[in-house]
C-alpha cells in the first residue's frame, strides 16, 4: 500500500508494521488490530492530550453522556505522534475498504473521567469510523463493563443472540492500549459509564473515500467513542 515511515526523534516508525493484520471482529464489516510499539509514542501523545484538556479554548465539553471531554481536529495538531496515528487510521481505512484514498471528515480525542459515558449513536457524513485506544483507564473489579466500547445495533448478529433483529446483547470488542477498530459509521455504538480514576483516552475519526461538500459537523451529542 506504499505506507511510509514517520520519524519520531531519531527513530523511524513504520506506519503499517510488517505482519500487522486487521482481523474480523464479530462481524465481517468490523475489523480490529493492535499495535505493539505503543511505548514509542503513547507517553508523549497522552501528555499532549491532557495538556489540551486543561485549555478551555481547545476542548469541548457537553454533558456526561456525550462522550467525555473532546479535543477536535487531530490532523491540525503539530506532533509526529499525531501524524503517525493519523497515518495508521488512514492506512487501516484503505486496507479494509480496498481503496487508494482516505479523507477525514472529522477527528477528535476523547477524555473520559469518572462518570462519563457515550449514549448510543451513529456517525453522520461518514463511510467508516475508526477508534483508537490510547489508555483504557482503570478496571473496575465490581463492573467488568466499566468504560467499555460496545455495539448495540440490531443489524449485528452478535447483538441479537436471542432473536434476529432484536438487540438483547451489547457486543463488546476487547480494546487495550494500541487497539484500533474500524466499522461502518451507521452502526449504533456506545461507551458504558466509566468509573476509574485514571483518564480513559481514545481517538476517533470519521472517514470517506472522497471529500464531502460543505463543512464537517461539530462534535455534538451524537459523536463519541
PyMOL CGO cylinders between C-alpha atoms (Angstrom):
from pymol import cmd
from pymol.cgo import CYLINDER

trace = [
    CYLINDER, 0.00, 0.00, 0.00, 3.03, 2.24, -0.09, 0.3, 1, 1, 1, 1, 1, 1,
    CYLINDER, 3.03, 2.24, -0.09, 2.97, 3.11, 3.61, 0.3, 1, 1, 1, 1, 1, 1,
    CYLINDER, 2.97, 3.11, 3.61, 5.83, 5.36, 4.68, 0.3, 1, 1, 1, 1, 1, 1,
    CYLINDER, 5.83, 5.36, 4.68, 7.77, 5.75, 7.89, 0.3, 1, 1, 1, 1, 1, 1,
    CYLINDER, 7.77, 5.75, 7.89, 7.20, 8.54, 10.40, 0.3, 1, 1, 1, 1, 1, 1,
    CYLINDER, 7.20, 8.54, 10.40, 10.24, 9.98, 12.17, 0.3, 1, 1, 1, 1, 1, 1,
    CYLINDER, 10.24, 9.98, 12.17, 9.88, 10.09, 15.96, 0.3, 1, 1, 1, 1, 1, 1,
    CYLINDER, 9.88, 10.09, 15.96, 13.01, 11.71, 17.28, 0.3, 1, 1, 1, 1, 1, 1,
    CYLINDER, 13.01, 11.71, 17.28, 15.92, 9.67, 15.94, 0.3, 1, 1, 1, 1, 1, 1,
    CYLINDER, 15.92, 9.67, 15.94, 13.77, 6.62, 15.17, 0.3, 1, 1, 1, 1, 1, 1,
    CYLINDER, 13.77, 6.62, 15.17, 11.77, 5.87, 12.03, 0.3, 1, 1, 1, 1, 1, 1,
    CYLINDER, 11.77, 5.87, 12.03, 8.47, 4.10, 12.83, 0.3, 1, 1, 1, 1, 1, 1,
    CYLINDER, 8.47, 4.10, 12.83, 6.60, 2.13, 10.18, 0.3, 1, 1, 1, 1, 1, 1,
    CYLINDER, 6.60, 2.13, 10.18, 3.08, 3.41, 9.61, 0.3, 1, 1, 1, 1, 1, 1,
    CYLINDER, 3.08, 3.41, 9.61, 1.90, -0.15, 9.00, 0.3, 1, 1, 1, 1, 1, 1,
    CYLINDER, 1.90, -0.15, 9.00, 4.38, -2.61, 10.57, 0.3, 1, 1, 1, 1, 1, 1,
    CYLINDER, 4.38, -2.61, 10.57, 5.27, -5.73, 8.64, 0.3, 1, 1, 1, 1, 1, 1,
    CYLINDER, 5.27, -5.73, 8.64, 2.93, -8.55, 9.57, 0.3, 1, 1, 1, 1, 1, 1,
    CYLINDER, 2.93, -8.55, 9.57, 0.28, -6.24, 11.01, 0.3, 1, 1, 1, 1, 1, 1,
    CYLINDER, 0.28, -6.24, 11.01, -3.18, -7.68, 10.30, 0.3, 1, 1, 1, 1, 1, 1,
    CYLINDER, -3.18, -7.68, 10.30, -6.69, -6.26, 10.60, 0.3, 1, 1, 1, 1, 1, 1,
    CYLINDER, -6.69, -6.26, 10.60, -8.80, -9.19, 11.71, 0.3, 1, 1, 1, 1, 1, 1,
    CYLINDER, -8.80, -9.19, 11.71, -12.57, -9.66, 11.55, 0.3, 1, 1, 1, 1, 1, 1,
    CYLINDER, -12.57, -9.66, 11.55, -14.15, -8.71, 14.87, 0.3, 1, 1, 1, 1, 1, 1,
    CYLINDER, -14.15, -8.71, 14.87, -17.50, -10.39, 15.43, 0.3, 1, 1, 1, 1, 1, 1,
    CYLINDER, -17.50, -10.39, 15.43, -18.88, -9.27, 12.05, 0.3, 1, 1, 1, 1, 1, 1,
    CYLINDER, -18.88, -9.27, 12.05, -17.22, -9.12, 8.59, 0.3, 1, 1, 1, 1, 1, 1,
    CYLINDER, -17.22, -9.12, 8.59, -17.81, -5.36, 8.44, 0.3, 1, 1, 1, 1, 1, 1,
    CYLINDER, -17.81, -5.36, 8.44, -15.84, -4.74, 11.65, 0.3, 1, 1, 1, 1, 1, 1,
    CYLINDER, -15.84, -4.74, 11.65, -12.05, -5.10, 11.71, 0.3, 1, 1, 1, 1, 1, 1,
    CYLINDER, -12.05, -5.10, 11.71, -9.62, -4.76, 14.60, 0.3, 1, 1, 1, 1, 1, 1,
    CYLINDER, -9.62, -4.76, 14.60, -5.84, -4.61, 15.02, 0.3, 1, 1, 1, 1, 1, 1,
    CYLINDER, -5.84, -4.61, 15.02, -3.47, -3.89, 17.89, 0.3, 1, 1, 1, 1, 1, 1,
    CYLINDER, -3.47, -3.89, 17.89, -0.13, -2.12, 17.52, 0.3, 1, 1, 1, 1, 1, 1,
    CYLINDER, -0.13, -2.12, 17.52, 2.66, -3.32, 19.79, 0.3, 1, 1, 1, 1, 1, 1,
    CYLINDER, 2.66, -3.32, 19.79, 5.06, -0.36, 19.52, 0.3, 1, 1, 1, 1, 1, 1,
    CYLINDER, 5.06, -0.36, 19.52, 2.96, 1.98, 21.67, 0.3, 1, 1, 1, 1, 1, 1,
    CYLINDER, 2.96, 1.98, 21.67, 5.76, 2.88, 24.09, 0.3, 1, 1, 1, 1, 1, 1,
    CYLINDER, 5.76, 2.88, 24.09, 7.39, 4.77, 21.23, 0.3, 1, 1, 1, 1, 1, 1,
    CYLINDER, 7.39, 4.77, 21.23, 4.60, 7.36, 21.09, 0.3, 1, 1, 1, 1, 1, 1,
    CYLINDER, 4.60, 7.36, 21.09, 1.87, 6.88, 23.71, 0.3, 1, 1, 1, 1, 1, 1,
    CYLINDER, 1.87, 6.88, 23.71, 3.52, 8.72, 26.65, 0.3, 1, 1, 1, 1, 1, 1,
    CYLINDER, 3.52, 8.72, 26.65, 4.05, 11.97, 24.68, 0.3, 1, 1, 1, 1, 1, 1,
    CYLINDER, 4.05, 11.97, 24.68, 0.65, 11.66, 22.99, 0.3, 1, 1, 1, 1, 1, 1,
    CYLINDER, 0.65, 11.66, 22.99, -1.22, 11.19, 26.28, 0.3, 1, 1, 1, 1, 1, 1,
    CYLINDER, -1.22, 11.19, 26.28, 0.67, 14.11, 27.84, 0.3, 1, 1, 1, 1, 1, 1,
    CYLINDER, 0.67, 14.11, 27.84, -0.31, 16.39, 24.93, 0.3, 1, 1, 1, 1, 1, 1,
    CYLINDER, -0.31, 16.39, 24.93, -3.99, 15.43, 25.17, 0.3, 1, 1, 1, 1, 1, 1,
    CYLINDER, -3.99, 15.43, 25.17, -4.09, 16.04, 28.92, 0.3, 1, 1, 1, 1, 1, 1,
    CYLINDER, -4.09, 16.04, 28.92, -2.40, 19.39, 28.37, 0.3, 1, 1, 1, 1, 1, 1,
    CYLINDER, -2.40, 19.39, 28.37, -5.05, 20.34, 25.79, 0.3, 1, 1, 1, 1, 1, 1,
    CYLINDER, -5.05, 20.34, 25.79, -7.78, 19.19, 28.18, 0.3, 1, 1, 1, 1, 1, 1,
    CYLINDER, -7.78, 19.19, 28.18, -6.73, 21.97, 30.56, 0.3, 1, 1, 1, 1, 1, 1,
    CYLINDER, -6.73, 21.97, 30.56, -7.32, 24.72, 27.99, 0.3, 1, 1, 1, 1, 1, 1,
    CYLINDER, -7.32, 24.72, 27.99, -10.90, 25.96, 27.75, 0.3, 1, 1, 1, 1, 1, 1,
    CYLINDER, -10.90, 25.96, 27.75, -10.35, 27.23, 24.20, 0.3, 1, 1, 1, 1, 1, 1,
    CYLINDER, -10.35, 27.23, 24.20, -9.24, 23.85, 22.85, 0.3, 1, 1, 1, 1, 1, 1,
    CYLINDER, -9.24, 23.85, 22.85, -11.69, 21.48, 24.48, 0.3, 1, 1, 1, 1, 1, 1,
    CYLINDER, -11.69, 21.48, 24.48, -15.40, 20.77, 24.02, 0.3, 1, 1, 1, 1, 1, 1,
    CYLINDER, -15.40, 20.77, 24.02, -17.46, 19.61, 26.96, 0.3, 1, 1, 1, 1, 1, 1,
    CYLINDER, -17.46, 19.61, 26.96, -21.18, 18.82, 26.90, 0.3, 1, 1, 1, 1, 1, 1,
    CYLINDER, -21.18, 18.82, 26.90, -22.85, 16.56, 29.45, 0.3, 1, 1, 1, 1, 1, 1,
    CYLINDER, -22.85, 16.56, 29.45, -21.59, 13.25, 30.84, 0.3, 1, 1, 1, 1, 1, 1,
    CYLINDER, -21.59, 13.25, 30.84, -23.44, 11.16, 28.26, 0.3, 1, 1, 1, 1, 1, 1,
    CYLINDER, -23.44, 11.16, 28.26, -21.90, 12.99, 25.31, 0.3, 1, 1, 1, 1, 1, 1,
    CYLINDER, -21.90, 12.99, 25.31, -18.60, 11.12, 25.41, 0.3, 1, 1, 1, 1, 1, 1,
    CYLINDER, -18.60, 11.12, 25.41, -16.38, 12.95, 27.85, 0.3, 1, 1, 1, 1, 1, 1,
    CYLINDER, -16.38, 12.95, 27.85, -14.21, 15.97, 27.01, 0.3, 1, 1, 1, 1, 1, 1,
    CYLINDER, -14.21, 15.97, 27.01, -13.25, 16.32, 23.34, 0.3, 1, 1, 1, 1, 1, 1,
    CYLINDER, -13.25, 16.32, 23.34, -10.31, 17.95, 21.58, 0.3, 1, 1, 1, 1, 1, 1,
    CYLINDER, -10.31, 17.95, 21.58, -11.08, 18.43, 17.89, 0.3, 1, 1, 1, 1, 1, 1,
    CYLINDER, -11.08, 18.43, 17.89, -9.24, 18.05, 14.59, 0.3, 1, 1, 1, 1, 1, 1,
    CYLINDER, -9.24, 18.05, 14.59, -6.32, 15.70, 15.23, 0.3, 1, 1, 1, 1, 1, 1,
    CYLINDER, -6.32, 15.70, 15.23, -4.89, 16.45, 11.81, 0.3, 1, 1, 1, 1, 1, 1,
    CYLINDER, -4.89, 16.45, 11.81, -4.20, 20.06, 12.79, 0.3, 1, 1, 1, 1, 1, 1,
    CYLINDER, -4.20, 20.06, 12.79, -2.05, 19.17, 15.80, 0.3, 1, 1, 1, 1, 1, 1,
    CYLINDER, -2.05, 19.17, 15.80, 1.66, 19.73, 15.26, 0.3, 1, 1, 1, 1, 1, 1,
    CYLINDER, 1.66, 19.73, 15.26, 3.09, 16.44, 16.51, 0.3, 1, 1, 1, 1, 1, 1,
    CYLINDER, 3.09, 16.44, 16.51, 4.94, 13.49, 14.99, 0.3, 1, 1, 1, 1, 1, 1,
    CYLINDER, 4.94, 13.49, 14.99, 2.98, 11.17, 17.29, 0.3, 1, 1, 1, 1, 1, 1,
    CYLINDER, 2.98, 11.17, 17.29, -0.32, 12.52, 15.96, 0.3, 1, 1, 1, 1, 1, 1,
    CYLINDER, -0.32, 12.52, 15.96, 0.99, 12.25, 12.40, 0.3, 1, 1, 1, 1, 1, 1,
    CYLINDER, 0.99, 12.25, 12.40, 1.78, 8.58, 12.99, 0.3, 1, 1, 1, 1, 1, 1,
    CYLINDER, 1.78, 8.58, 12.99, -1.63, 7.66, 14.44, 0.3, 1, 1, 1, 1, 1, 1,
    CYLINDER, -1.63, 7.66, 14.44, -3.47, 9.64, 11.76, 0.3, 1, 1, 1, 1, 1, 1,
    CYLINDER, -3.47, 9.64, 11.76, -1.49, 7.80, 9.09, 0.3, 1, 1, 1, 1, 1, 1,
    CYLINDER, -1.49, 7.80, 9.09, -2.32, 4.45, 10.70, 0.3, 1, 1, 1, 1, 1, 1,
    CYLINDER, -2.32, 4.45, 10.70, -6.04, 5.26, 10.74, 0.3, 1, 1, 1, 1, 1, 1,
    CYLINDER, -6.04, 5.26, 10.74, -5.89, 6.22, 7.06, 0.3, 1, 1, 1, 1, 1, 1,
    CYLINDER, -5.89, 6.22, 7.06, -3.95, 3.06, 6.22, 0.3, 1, 1, 1, 1, 1, 1,
    CYLINDER, -3.95, 3.06, 6.22, -6.47, 0.87, 8.03, 0.3, 1, 1, 1, 1, 1, 1,
    CYLINDER, -6.47, 0.87, 8.03, -9.34, 2.50, 6.13, 0.3, 1, 1, 1, 1, 1, 1,
    CYLINDER, -9.34, 2.50, 6.13, -7.63, 1.98, 2.76, 0.3, 1, 1, 1, 1, 1, 1,
    CYLINDER, -7.63, 1.98, 2.76, -6.72, -1.62, 3.51, 0.3, 1, 1, 1, 1, 1, 1,
    CYLINDER, -6.72, -1.62, 3.51, -10.17, -2.63, 4.74, 0.3, 1, 1, 1, 1, 1, 1,
    CYLINDER, -10.17, -2.63, 4.74, -12.10, -0.76, 2.04, 0.3, 1, 1, 1, 1, 1, 1,
    CYLINDER, -12.10, -0.76, 2.04, -9.51, -1.69, -0.62, 0.3, 1, 1, 1, 1, 1, 1,
    CYLINDER, -9.51, -1.69, -0.62, -9.13, 1.86, -1.91, 0.3, 1, 1, 1, 1, 1, 1,
    CYLINDER, -9.13, 1.86, -1.91, -6.29, 4.29, -2.59, 0.3, 1, 1, 1, 1, 1, 1,
    CYLINDER, -6.29, 4.29, -2.59, -7.69, 7.37, -0.89, 0.3, 1, 1, 1, 1, 1, 1,
    CYLINDER, -7.69, 7.37, -0.89, -8.95, 8.24, 2.58, 0.3, 1, 1, 1, 1, 1, 1,
    CYLINDER, -8.95, 8.24, 2.58, -10.31, 11.67, 3.55, 0.3, 1, 1, 1, 1, 1, 1,
    CYLINDER, -10.31, 11.67, 3.55, -11.05, 12.57, 7.17, 0.3, 1, 1, 1, 1, 1, 1,
    CYLINDER, -11.05, 12.57, 7.17, -14.31, 14.46, 7.63, 0.3, 1, 1, 1, 1, 1, 1,
    CYLINDER, -14.31, 14.46, 7.63, -13.85, 14.90, 11.37, 0.3, 1, 1, 1, 1, 1, 1,
    CYLINDER, -13.85, 14.90, 11.37, -11.43, 13.64, 14.03, 0.3, 1, 1, 1, 1, 1, 1,
    CYLINDER, -11.43, 13.64, 14.03, -11.10, 14.18, 17.76, 0.3, 1, 1, 1, 1, 1, 1,
    CYLINDER, -11.10, 14.18, 17.76, -9.72, 12.91, 21.05, 0.3, 1, 1, 1, 1, 1, 1,
    CYLINDER, -9.72, 12.91, 21.05, -11.99, 11.75, 23.87, 0.3, 1, 1, 1, 1, 1, 1,
    CYLINDER, -11.99, 11.75, 23.87, -11.03, 12.08, 27.54, 0.3, 1, 1, 1, 1, 1, 1,
    CYLINDER, -11.03, 12.08, 27.54, -13.36, 10.20, 29.87, 0.3, 1, 1, 1, 1, 1, 1,
    CYLINDER, -13.36, 10.20, 29.87, -13.33, 10.99, 33.58, 0.3, 1, 1, 1, 1, 1, 1,
    CYLINDER, -13.33, 10.99, 33.58, -15.26, 9.07, 36.23, 0.3, 1, 1, 1, 1, 1, 1,
    CYLINDER, -15.26, 9.07, 36.23, -18.97, 9.16, 35.44, 0.3, 1, 1, 1, 1, 1, 1,
    CYLINDER, -18.97, 9.16, 35.44, -18.55, 9.95, 31.72, 0.3, 1, 1, 1, 1, 1, 1,
    CYLINDER, -18.55, 9.95, 31.72, -20.16, 7.75, 29.07, 0.3, 1, 1, 1, 1, 1, 1,
    CYLINDER, -20.16, 7.75, 29.07, -21.42, 7.93, 25.50, 0.3, 1, 1, 1, 1, 1, 1,
    CYLINDER, -21.42, 7.93, 25.50, -25.07, 7.41, 24.65, 0.3, 1, 1, 1, 1, 1, 1,
    CYLINDER, -25.07, 7.41, 24.65, -25.83, 5.05, 21.71, 0.3, 1, 1, 1, 1, 1, 1,
    CYLINDER, -25.83, 5.05, 21.71, -25.26, 6.83, 18.41, 0.3, 1, 1, 1, 1, 1, 1,
    CYLINDER, -25.26, 6.83, 18.41, -24.21, 6.57, 14.78, 0.3, 1, 1, 1, 1, 1, 1,
    CYLINDER, -24.21, 6.57, 14.78, -21.93, 8.89, 12.82, 0.3, 1, 1, 1, 1, 1, 1,
    CYLINDER, -21.93, 8.89, 12.82, -23.05, 11.33, 10.12, 0.3, 1, 1, 1, 1, 1, 1,
    CYLINDER, -23.05, 11.33, 10.12, -21.23, 12.25, 6.89, 0.3, 1, 1, 1, 1, 1, 1,
    CYLINDER, -21.23, 12.25, 6.89, -19.02, 9.18, 7.13, 0.3, 1, 1, 1, 1, 1, 1,
    CYLINDER, -19.02, 9.18, 7.13, -18.42, 5.84, 5.40, 0.3, 1, 1, 1, 1, 1, 1,
    CYLINDER, -18.42, 5.84, 5.40, -16.34, 4.26, 8.15, 0.3, 1, 1, 1, 1, 1, 1,
    CYLINDER, -16.34, 4.26, 8.15, -15.36, 5.25, 11.66, 0.3, 1, 1, 1, 1, 1, 1,
    CYLINDER, -15.36, 5.25, 11.66, -12.08, 4.42, 13.36, 0.3, 1, 1, 1, 1, 1, 1,
    CYLINDER, -12.08, 4.42, 13.36, -11.49, 4.34, 17.11, 0.3, 1, 1, 1, 1, 1, 1,
    CYLINDER, -11.49, 4.34, 17.11, -8.05, 4.03, 18.69, 0.3, 1, 1, 1, 1, 1, 1,
    CYLINDER, -8.05, 4.03, 18.69, -7.40, 3.28, 22.36, 0.3, 1, 1, 1, 1, 1, 1,
    CYLINDER, -7.40, 3.28, 22.36, -4.60, 5.28, 23.95, 0.3, 1, 1, 1, 1, 1, 1,
    CYLINDER, -4.60, 5.28, 23.95, -5.46, 4.37, 27.53, 0.3, 1, 1, 1, 1, 1, 1,
    CYLINDER, -5.46, 4.37, 27.53, -8.42, 2.16, 28.54, 0.3, 1, 1, 1, 1, 1, 1,
    CYLINDER, -8.42, 2.16, 28.54, -8.29, 3.62, 32.05, 0.3, 1, 1, 1, 1, 1, 1,
    CYLINDER, -8.29, 3.62, 32.05, -8.75, 1.72, 35.29, 0.3, 1, 1, 1, 1, 1, 1,
    CYLINDER, -8.75, 1.72, 35.29, -10.56, -1.59, 35.53, 0.3, 1, 1, 1, 1, 1, 1,
    CYLINDER, -10.56, -1.59, 35.53, -13.44, -1.79, 37.97, 0.3, 1, 1, 1, 1, 1, 1,
    CYLINDER, -13.44, -1.79, 37.97, -13.40, -5.05, 39.97, 0.3, 1, 1, 1, 1, 1, 1,
    CYLINDER, -13.40, -5.05, 39.97, -17.14, -4.66, 40.56, 0.3, 1, 1, 1, 1, 1, 1,
    CYLINDER, -17.14, -4.66, 40.56, -18.07, -3.81, 36.95, 0.3, 1, 1, 1, 1, 1, 1,
    CYLINDER, -18.07, -3.81, 36.95, -16.20, -5.55, 34.13, 0.3, 1, 1, 1, 1, 1, 1,
    CYLINDER, -16.20, -5.55, 34.13, -18.06, -3.40, 31.58, 0.3, 1, 1, 1, 1, 1, 1,
    CYLINDER, -18.06, -3.40, 31.58, -16.97, -0.04, 33.01, 0.3, 1, 1, 1, 1, 1, 1,
    CYLINDER, -16.97, -0.04, 33.01, -15.86, 2.28, 30.21, 0.3, 1, 1, 1, 1, 1, 1,
    CYLINDER, -15.86, 2.28, 30.21, -16.17, -0.43, 27.57, 0.3, 1, 1, 1, 1, 1, 1,
    CYLINDER, -16.17, -0.43, 27.57, -16.82, 0.49, 23.95, 0.3, 1, 1, 1, 1, 1, 1,
    CYLINDER, -16.82, 0.49, 23.95, -19.69, -1.57, 22.56, 0.3, 1, 1, 1, 1, 1, 1,
    CYLINDER, -19.69, -1.57, 22.56, -22.04, -2.04, 19.61, 0.3, 1, 1, 1, 1, 1, 1,
    CYLINDER, -22.04, -2.04, 19.61, -25.79, -2.06, 20.29, 0.3, 1, 1, 1, 1, 1, 1,
    CYLINDER, -25.79, -2.06, 20.29, -27.14, -2.50, 16.78, 0.3, 1, 1, 1, 1, 1, 1,
    CYLINDER, -27.14, -2.50, 16.78, -30.00, -4.85, 15.80, 0.3, 1, 1, 1, 1, 1, 1,
    CYLINDER, -30.00, -4.85, 15.80, -28.33, -5.40, 12.41, 0.3, 1, 1, 1, 1, 1, 1,
    CYLINDER, -28.33, -5.40, 12.41, -25.41, -7.24, 14.05, 0.3, 1, 1, 1, 1, 1, 1,
    CYLINDER, -25.41, -7.24, 14.05, -25.87, -10.94, 14.72, 0.3, 1, 1, 1, 1, 1, 1,
    CYLINDER, -25.87, -10.94, 14.72, -23.68, -10.71, 17.84, 0.3, 1, 1, 1, 1, 1, 1,
    CYLINDER, -23.68, -10.71, 17.84, -26.17, -8.23, 19.32, 0.3, 1, 1, 1, 1, 1, 1,
    CYLINDER, -26.17, -8.23, 19.32, -29.21, -10.38, 18.51, 0.3, 1, 1, 1, 1, 1, 1,
    CYLINDER, -29.21, -10.38, 18.51, -28.41, -13.76, 20.02, 0.3, 1, 1, 1, 1, 1, 1,
    CYLINDER, -28.41, -13.76, 20.02, -31.99, -14.44, 21.16, 0.3, 1, 1, 1, 1, 1, 1,
    CYLINDER, -31.99, -14.44, 21.16, -33.86, -13.32, 18.06, 0.3, 1, 1, 1, 1, 1, 1,
    CYLINDER, -33.86, -13.32, 18.06, -32.83, -11.82, 14.72, 0.3, 1, 1, 1, 1, 1, 1,
    CYLINDER, -32.83, -11.82, 14.72, -33.38, -8.07, 14.63, 0.3, 1, 1, 1, 1, 1, 1,
    CYLINDER, -33.38, -8.07, 14.63, -33.86, -7.84, 18.40, 0.3, 1, 1, 1, 1, 1, 1,
    CYLINDER, -33.86, -7.84, 18.40, -30.91, -6.25, 20.21, 0.3, 1, 1, 1, 1, 1, 1,
    CYLINDER, -30.91, -6.25, 20.21, -30.53, -8.07, 23.52, 0.3, 1, 1, 1, 1, 1, 1,
    CYLINDER, -30.53, -8.07, 23.52, -26.76, -8.36, 23.96, 0.3, 1, 1, 1, 1, 1, 1,
    CYLINDER, -26.76, -8.36, 23.96, -24.27, -5.50, 23.54, 0.3, 1, 1, 1, 1, 1, 1,
    CYLINDER, -24.27, -5.50, 23.54, -21.21, -6.62, 21.59, 0.3, 1, 1, 1, 1, 1, 1,
    CYLINDER, -21.21, -6.62, 21.59, -18.03, -5.50, 23.39, 0.3, 1, 1, 1, 1, 1, 1,
    CYLINDER, -18.03, -5.50, 23.39, -14.83, -5.88, 21.36, 0.3, 1, 1, 1, 1, 1, 1,
    CYLINDER, -14.83, -5.88, 21.36, -11.75, -6.12, 23.54, 0.3, 1, 1, 1, 1, 1, 1,
    CYLINDER, -11.75, -6.12, 23.54, -9.75, -2.90, 23.28, 0.3, 1, 1, 1, 1, 1, 1,
    CYLINDER, -9.75, -2.90, 23.28, -6.45, -2.39, 25.07, 0.3, 1, 1, 1, 1, 1, 1,
    CYLINDER, -6.45, -2.39, 25.07, -3.84, 0.36, 24.66, 0.3, 1, 1, 1, 1, 1, 1,
    CYLINDER, -3.84, 0.36, 24.66, -2.80, 0.27, 21.00, 0.3, 1, 1, 1, 1, 1, 1,
    CYLINDER, -2.80, 0.27, 21.00, -6.02, -1.27, 19.66, 0.3, 1, 1, 1, 1, 1, 1,
    CYLINDER, -6.02, -1.27, 19.66, -7.60, 0.29, 16.57, 0.3, 1, 1, 1, 1, 1, 1,
    CYLINDER, -7.60, 0.29, 16.57, -11.04, -0.70, 15.30, 0.3, 1, 1, 1, 1, 1, 1,
    CYLINDER, -11.04, -0.70, 15.30, -12.88, 0.26, 12.09, 0.3, 1, 1, 1, 1, 1, 1,
    CYLINDER, -12.88, 0.26, 12.09, -16.59, -0.18, 11.43, 0.3, 1, 1, 1, 1, 1, 1,
    CYLINDER, -16.59, -0.18, 11.43, -19.39, 1.19, 9.24, 0.3, 1, 1, 1, 1, 1, 1,
    CYLINDER, -19.39, 1.19, 9.24, -20.29, 4.59, 10.65, 0.3, 1, 1, 1, 1, 1, 1,
    CYLINDER, -20.29, 4.59, 10.65, -24.01, 3.79, 10.64, 0.3, 1, 1, 1, 1, 1, 1,
    CYLINDER, -24.01, 3.79, 10.64, -23.64, 1.02, 13.22, 0.3, 1, 1, 1, 1, 1, 1,
    CYLINDER, -23.64, 1.02, 13.22, -25.05, 2.06, 16.60, 0.3, 1, 1, 1, 1, 1, 1,
    CYLINDER, -25.05, 2.06, 16.60, -22.29, 2.14, 19.20, 0.3, 1, 1, 1, 1, 1, 1,
    CYLINDER, -22.29, 2.14, 19.20, -21.80, 3.43, 22.74, 0.3, 1, 1, 1, 1, 1, 1,
    CYLINDER, -21.80, 3.43, 22.74, -19.41, 3.63, 25.68, 0.3, 1, 1, 1, 1, 1, 1,
    CYLINDER, -19.41, 3.63, 25.68, -20.52, 2.34, 29.07, 0.3, 1, 1, 1, 1, 1, 1,
    CYLINDER, -20.52, 2.34, 29.07, -20.20, 4.66, 32.11, 0.3, 1, 1, 1, 1, 1, 1,
    CYLINDER, -20.20, 4.66, 32.11, -16.59, 4.89, 33.21, 0.3, 1, 1, 1, 1, 1, 1,
    CYLINDER, -16.59, 4.89, 33.21, -15.80, 4.53, 36.92, 0.3, 1, 1, 1, 1, 1, 1,
    CYLINDER, -15.80, 4.53, 36.92, -11.99, 4.70, 37.03, 0.3, 1, 1, 1, 1, 1, 1,
    CYLINDER, -11.99, 4.70, 37.03, -9.70, 7.37, 38.46, 0.3, 1, 1, 1, 1, 1, 1,
    CYLINDER, -9.70, 7.37, 38.46, -7.14, 7.44, 35.62, 0.3, 1, 1, 1, 1, 1, 1,
    CYLINDER, -7.14, 7.44, 35.62, -8.49, 9.15, 32.48, 0.3, 1, 1, 1, 1, 1, 1,
    CYLINDER, -8.49, 9.15, 32.48, -9.76, 6.87, 29.73, 0.3, 1, 1, 1, 1, 1, 1,
    CYLINDER, -9.76, 6.87, 29.73, -8.43, 8.28, 26.43, 0.3, 1, 1, 1, 1, 1, 1,
    CYLINDER, -8.43, 8.28, 26.43, -9.39, 7.36, 22.88, 0.3, 1, 1, 1, 1, 1, 1,
    CYLINDER, -9.39, 7.36, 22.88, -9.15, 8.89, 19.40, 0.3, 1, 1, 1, 1, 1, 1,
    CYLINDER, -9.15, 8.89, 19.40, -11.90, 8.90, 16.77, 0.3, 1, 1, 1, 1, 1, 1,
    CYLINDER, -11.90, 8.90, 16.77, -12.10, 9.53, 13.03, 0.3, 1, 1, 1, 1, 1, 1,
    CYLINDER, -12.10, 9.53, 13.03, -14.95, 9.77, 10.52, 0.3, 1, 1, 1, 1, 1, 1,
    CYLINDER, -14.95, 9.77, 10.52, -13.53, 8.87, 7.09, 0.3, 1, 1, 1, 1, 1, 1,
    CYLINDER, -13.53, 8.87, 7.09, -14.70, 8.76, 3.47, 0.3, 1, 1, 1, 1, 1, 1,
    CYLINDER, -14.70, 8.76, 3.47, -13.09, 7.80, 0.17, 0.3, 1, 1, 1, 1, 1, 1,
    CYLINDER, -13.09, 7.80, 0.17, -13.63, 11.35, -1.12, 0.3, 1, 1, 1, 1, 1, 1,
    CYLINDER, -13.63, 11.35, -1.12, -14.11, 14.74, 0.47, 0.3, 1, 1, 1, 1, 1, 1,
    CYLINDER, -14.11, 14.74, 0.47, -17.71, 15.76, 1.10, 0.3, 1, 1, 1, 1, 1, 1,
    CYLINDER, -17.71, 15.76, 1.10, -19.07, 19.20, 0.20, 0.3, 1, 1, 1, 1, 1, 1,
    CYLINDER, -19.07, 19.20, 0.20, -19.65, 21.66, 3.00, 0.3, 1, 1, 1, 1, 1, 1,
    CYLINDER, -19.65, 21.66, 3.00, -18.04, 21.82, 6.39, 0.3, 1, 1, 1, 1, 1, 1,
    CYLINDER, -18.04, 21.82, 6.39, -17.85, 18.87, 8.76, 0.3, 1, 1, 1, 1, 1, 1,
    CYLINDER, -17.85, 18.87, 8.76, -20.36, 18.76, 11.56, 0.3, 1, 1, 1, 1, 1, 1,
    CYLINDER, -20.36, 18.76, 11.56, -19.17, 19.87, 15.01, 0.3, 1, 1, 1, 1, 1, 1,
    CYLINDER, -19.17, 19.87, 15.01, -18.83, 17.23, 17.68, 0.3, 1, 1, 1, 1, 1, 1,
    CYLINDER, -18.83, 17.23, 17.68, -22.26, 17.03, 19.28, 0.3, 1, 1, 1, 1, 1, 1,
    CYLINDER, -22.26, 17.03, 19.28, -24.38, 14.65, 21.25, 0.3, 1, 1, 1, 1, 1, 1,
    CYLINDER, -24.38, 14.65, 21.25, -24.17, 12.04, 18.51, 0.3, 1, 1, 1, 1, 1, 1,
    CYLINDER, -24.17, 12.04, 18.51, -20.41, 11.68, 18.46, 0.3, 1, 1, 1, 1, 1, 1,
    CYLINDER, -20.41, 11.68, 18.46, -18.25, 9.75, 20.84, 0.3, 1, 1, 1, 1, 1, 1,
    CYLINDER, -18.25, 9.75, 20.84, -16.15, 6.61, 21.35, 0.3, 1, 1, 1, 1, 1, 1,
]
cmd.load_cgo(trace, "trace")
